[in-house]
Amino acid sequence: MKNVNRILGIGALSLMMMACTTNPITGRKSLQLANDQEITAMALQQYRETLSKSKVISGTTAAKSVQNVGARIKNAANNYYRSIGRESDLSNYQWEFNLIDDKQVNAWAMPGGKVAVYTGILPISKTDTGLAVVLGHEVSHALAGHGNERISQAMVAQGVGGIVGGVLTSGQMAQIFQQVYPIGAQVALLKYGRSQELEADEMGLYLMAMAGYDPREAQPFWQRMESSSSSSGTPEFLSTHPSPENRRADLNKHMPKALEYYKNAGGEI
């Protein structure tokens, strides 16, 4: 029996190693066991339900900015992945950027490229470049597969044996998905881990630079965000994020590389 358990344990470890995904922009490895097509389909359904219960703004200058900035960052990501021969990584993404009338200082992204920005964050983003900080961060959550990673962590918590045996039913997967991405307005409360937030900061900095937005504007944006939290309480957008000191140090560390991307995109250094 000990040998059998040992073999099963080795098999589970081998499966997890095979399921490790490497982010081509940051180099970070993460465990992604879930089926991307399945969780993308669930995300689309959840996104549609959330929008149906929200006041979606369209046609305004702000709404057009959300869509235009989002499209530029998405296109920059597409170009980068194509340049390294990994465009197939993006085959399941169907990008959508919507502005929701809500005073919460927040924005979020779901698997497959479903992104929402709340009007409450616009006074802090101020400009399209500030908005690029927000959308670069959220697009990065989607591209890095952070949803798959969180679902995979929940799958592991339910027992590796179940994963190796392939007995996780569609009902169980749907239940896990709803824990990670709550229905309706509650989706605004979704939380990523600190390592995922740090990766989204780094990756988002690079993506906004690739899209032609000055990455040096990221620091002022986060400073404004921190000021808003000190005056009105911590917004959900910051609830699982690293400390201001860690973020500043991290952005400074990645800034030289971001500026190279910005220069290559035609930006002035």
C-alpha positions as CSV (number, residue, x, y, z in Angstrom):
1,M,0.0,0.0,0.0
2,K,2.9,2.4,0.8
3,N,4.3,1.8,-2.7
4,V,0.9,2.4,-4.3
5,N,0.5,5.7,-2.4
6,R,4.1,6.6,-3.3
7,I,3.4,5.9,-7.0
8,L,0.1,7.9,-6.8
9,G,2.0,10.8,-5.1
10,I,4.7,10.8,-7.8
11,G,2.0,10.7,-10.5
12,A,0.2,13.7,-8.9
13,L,3.5,15.6,-8.7
14,S,4.3,14.8,-12.3
15,L,0.9,16.0,-13.4
16,M,1.3,19.3,-11.5
17,M,4.7,19.8,-13.0
18,M,3.2,19.3,-16.5
19,A,0.4,21.7,-15.6
20,C,2.9,24.5,-14.8
21,T,2.6,27.4,-17.1
22,T,5.4,30.0,-17.7
23,N,4.4,33.6,-18.3
24,P,6.3,34.7,-21.5
25,I,6.5,38.3,-20.3
26,T,7.5,37.9,-16.6
27,G,8.9,34.4,-16.5
28,R,6.8,33.5,-13.5
29,K,5.6,29.9,-13.3
30,S,2.1,29.0,-12.1
31,L,0.0,25.9,-11.6
32,Q,-2.9,25.9,-14.1
33,L,-4.8,22.6,-14.0
34,A,-8.3,23.8,-15.2
35,N,-9.5,23.6,-18.8
36,D,-9.2,27.1,-20.3
37,Q,-12.1,26.6,-22.7
38,E,-14.4,25.5,-19.8
39,I,-13.5,28.4,-17.5
40,T,-13.7,30.9,-20.4
41,A,-17.2,29.7,-21.2
42,M,-18.2,30.1,-17.5
43,A,-16.6,33.5,-17.4
44,L,-18.6,34.7,-20.4
45,Q,-21.8,33.6,-18.7
46,Q,-20.9,35.2,-15.5
47,Y,-19.8,38.4,-17.2
48,R,-23.1,38.7,-19.1
49,E,-25.1,38.2,-15.9
50,T,-23.0,40.8,-14.1
51,L,-23.5,43.3,-17.0
52,S,-27.3,42.6,-17.0
53,K,-27.4,43.6,-13.3
54,S,-25.3,46.7,-13.8
55,K,-25.7,50.1,-15.4
56,V,-23.3,49.8,-18.4
57,I,-22.3,53.2,-19.9
58,S,-21.7,53.4,-23.6
59,G,-21.2,56.2,-26.1
60,T,-19.7,58.7,-23.7
61,T,-16.1,60.0,-23.8
62,A,-15.2,58.0,-20.8
63,A,-16.7,54.8,-22.2
64,K,-14.9,55.3,-25.5
65,S,-11.6,55.8,-23.6
66,V,-12.1,52.5,-21.7
67,Q,-12.6,50.7,-25.0
68,N,-9.8,52.5,-26.9
69,V,-7.2,52.1,-24.2
70,G,-8.2,48.5,-23.7
71,A,-7.9,47.8,-27.4
72,R,-4.4,49.4,-27.6
73,I,-3.2,47.3,-24.7
74,K,-4.8,44.1,-26.2
75,N,-3.2,44.8,-29.5
76,A,0.2,45.3,-27.9
77,A,-0.2,42.0,-26.2
78,N,-1.2,40.3,-29.4
79,N,1.8,41.7,-31.2
80,Y,4.2,40.6,-28.5
81,Y,2.8,37.1,-28.3
82,R,3.0,36.9,-32.1
83,S,6.6,38.1,-32.1
84,I,7.6,35.2,-29.9
85,G,5.6,32.6,-31.7
86,R,3.0,32.1,-28.9
87,E,0.0,33.7,-30.5
88,S,-1.9,30.3,-30.0
89,D,-1.9,31.2,-26.3
90,L,-4.5,33.8,-27.0
91,S,-6.8,31.7,-29.1
92,N,-9.5,31.5,-26.4
93,Y,-9.5,35.3,-25.7
94,Q,-12.5,37.3,-26.8
95,W,-11.7,40.8,-25.3
96,E,-14.4,43.1,-24.1
97,F,-14.0,46.3,-22.1
98,N,-17.0,47.9,-20.5
99,L,-17.5,50.9,-18.2
100,I,-20.0,50.4,-15.3
101,D,-21.7,53.3,-13.5
102,D,-20.6,52.5,-9.9
103,K,-18.9,54.7,-7.3
104,Q,-16.6,51.9,-6.2
105,V,-13.0,52.5,-6.9
106,N,-12.4,49.3,-8.8
107,A,-11.8,47.4,-12.0
108,W,-11.6,43.7,-12.7
109,A,-10.9,41.1,-15.3
110,M,-12.2,37.5,-15.9
111,P,-10.7,34.6,-17.9
112,G,-11.0,35.0,-21.6
113,G,-10.6,38.8,-21.6
114,K,-13.8,40.1,-20.0
115,V,-12.9,43.4,-18.4
116,A,-14.9,45.9,-16.4
117,V,-14.0,49.4,-15.2
118,Y,-16.1,51.3,-12.6
119,T,-16.7,55.0,-12.9
120,G,-15.4,55.4,-9.4
121,I,-11.8,54.8,-10.5
122,L,-11.9,57.5,-13.3
123,P,-11.2,60.5,-11.0
124,I,-8.0,58.7,-9.9
125,S,-6.9,57.5,-13.4
126,K,-7.6,61.1,-14.7
127,T,-6.1,60.5,-18.2
128,D,-5.9,57.8,-20.8
129,T,-2.4,57.0,-19.5
130,G,-3.7,56.6,-16.0
131,L,-6.4,54.4,-17.4
132,A,-3.7,52.4,-19.2
133,V,-2.2,51.6,-15.8
134,V,-5.6,50.2,-14.7
135,L,-6.3,48.3,-17.9
136,G,-2.7,47.0,-18.3
137,H,-3.0,45.6,-14.8
138,E,-6.4,43.9,-15.5
139,V,-5.5,42.6,-18.9
140,S,-2.4,41.1,-17.3
141,H,-4.6,39.2,-14.8
142,A,-6.4,37.7,-17.7
143,L,-3.4,37.0,-19.9
144,A,-1.4,35.4,-17.0
145,G,-4.2,33.0,-16.3
146,H,-4.6,34.1,-12.7
147,G,-8.2,32.9,-12.8
148,N,-7.1,29.4,-13.8
149,E,-4.4,29.5,-11.1
150,R,-6.9,30.4,-8.4
151,I,-9.3,27.7,-9.6
152,S,-6.4,25.2,-9.6
153,Q,-5.5,26.1,-6.1
154,A,-9.0,25.4,-5.1
155,M,-8.9,22.1,-7.0
156,V,-5.8,21.1,-5.1
157,A,-7.4,22.0,-1.8
158,Q,-10.2,19.5,-2.7
159,G,-7.6,16.7,-3.0
160,V,-5.0,15.9,-5.6
161,G,-6.3,12.3,-5.9
162,G,-9.5,13.7,-7.4
163,I,-7.6,15.7,-9.9
164,V,-5.4,12.8,-11.0
165,G,-8.4,10.5,-11.2
166,G,-10.2,13.0,-13.3
167,V,-13.3,12.8,-11.2
168,L,-13.9,16.6,-10.8
169,T,-17.4,16.9,-12.2
170,S,-18.7,19.9,-14.2
171,G,-20.9,20.7,-11.2
172,Q,-17.9,20.8,-8.9
173,M,-16.0,23.0,-11.4
174,A,-18.9,25.4,-11.6
175,Q,-19.0,25.6,-7.8
176,I,-15.3,26.4,-7.6
177,F,-15.7,29.0,-10.3
178,Q,-18.5,30.7,-8.5
179,Q,-16.3,30.8,-5.3
180,V,-13.6,32.5,-7.3
181,Y,-15.9,34.8,-9.4
182,P,-19.1,35.6,-7.4
183,I,-22.3,36.3,-9.3
184,G,-23.4,39.8,-10.2
185,A,-22.2,42.8,-8.3
186,Q,-20.3,40.5,-5.9
187,V,-17.8,39.8,-8.7
188,A,-16.3,43.2,-7.8
189,L,-15.1,41.6,-4.6
190,L,-12.9,39.0,-6.3
191,K,-9.4,38.8,-4.9
192,Y,-6.1,37.7,-6.3
193,G,-3.1,36.7,-4.2
194,R,-0.2,39.0,-3.6
195,S,2.1,37.2,-6.0
196,Q,-0.5,37.5,-8.7
197,E,-1.0,41.2,-8.0
198,L,2.7,41.8,-8.2
199,E,2.9,40.0,-11.5
200,A,0.0,42.1,-12.8
201,D,1.8,45.2,-11.8
202,E,4.9,44.2,-13.6
203,M,3.2,42.8,-16.7
204,G,0.8,45.7,-16.8
205,L,3.7,48.2,-16.8
206,Y,5.3,46.4,-19.8
207,L,2.0,46.2,-21.7
208,M,1.1,49.9,-21.3
209,A,4.6,50.7,-22.5
210,M,4.3,48.4,-25.5
211,A,1.0,50.2,-26.3
212,G,2.7,53.6,-26.3
213,Y,1.7,54.8,-22.9
214,D,4.4,56.3,-20.7
215,P,5.1,53.8,-17.9
216,R,6.5,56.5,-15.6
217,E,2.9,57.6,-15.0
218,A,2.3,54.4,-13.1
219,Q,3.9,55.7,-9.9
220,P,1.7,58.9,-9.8
221,F,-1.4,56.8,-10.4
222,W,-0.7,54.5,-7.5
223,Q,0.2,57.5,-5.3
224,R,-3.3,58.9,-6.1
225,M,-4.8,55.6,-5.3
226,E,-3.0,55.4,-2.0
227,S,-4.2,59.0,-1.2
228,S,-7.8,58.1,-1.9
229,S,-7.5,55.1,0.4
230,S,-6.2,57.1,3.3
231,S,-9.1,59.6,3.0
232,S,-12.0,57.2,2.3
233,G,-10.8,53.7,3.3
234,T,-9.1,51.0,1.3
235,P,-10.9,50.4,-2.0
236,E,-11.4,46.9,-3.2
237,F,-8.9,47.5,-6.0
238,L,-6.2,47.7,-3.3
239,S,-7.5,45.1,-0.9
240,T,-5.1,42.3,-1.8
241,H,-2.4,44.4,-3.3
242,P,1.2,44.8,-1.9
243,S,2.1,47.6,0.4
244,P,2.7,51.0,-1.2
245,E,6.4,50.7,-0.3
246,N,6.7,47.3,-2.0
247,R,4.9,48.5,-5.0
248,R,7.0,51.6,-5.5
249,A,10.2,49.5,-5.1
250,D,8.8,46.9,-7.6
251,L,7.8,49.5,-10.2
252,N,11.2,51.1,-9.9
253,K,12.9,47.8,-10.4
254,H,10.9,47.0,-13.6
255,M,11.0,50.6,-15.0
256,P,14.2,50.3,-17.1
257,K,12.7,47.4,-19.0
258,A,9.4,49.1,-19.4
259,L,11.1,52.2,-20.7
260,E,12.8,50.1,-23.4
261,Y,9.4,48.8,-24.5
262,Y,8.1,52.4,-24.5
263,K,11.0,53.6,-26.6
264,N,10.5,50.7,-29.1
265,A,6.8,51.8,-29.3
266,G,7.9,55.3,-30.3
267,G,7.8,56.9,-26.9
268,E,10.2,59.7,-25.9
269,I,12.5,58.9,-23.0
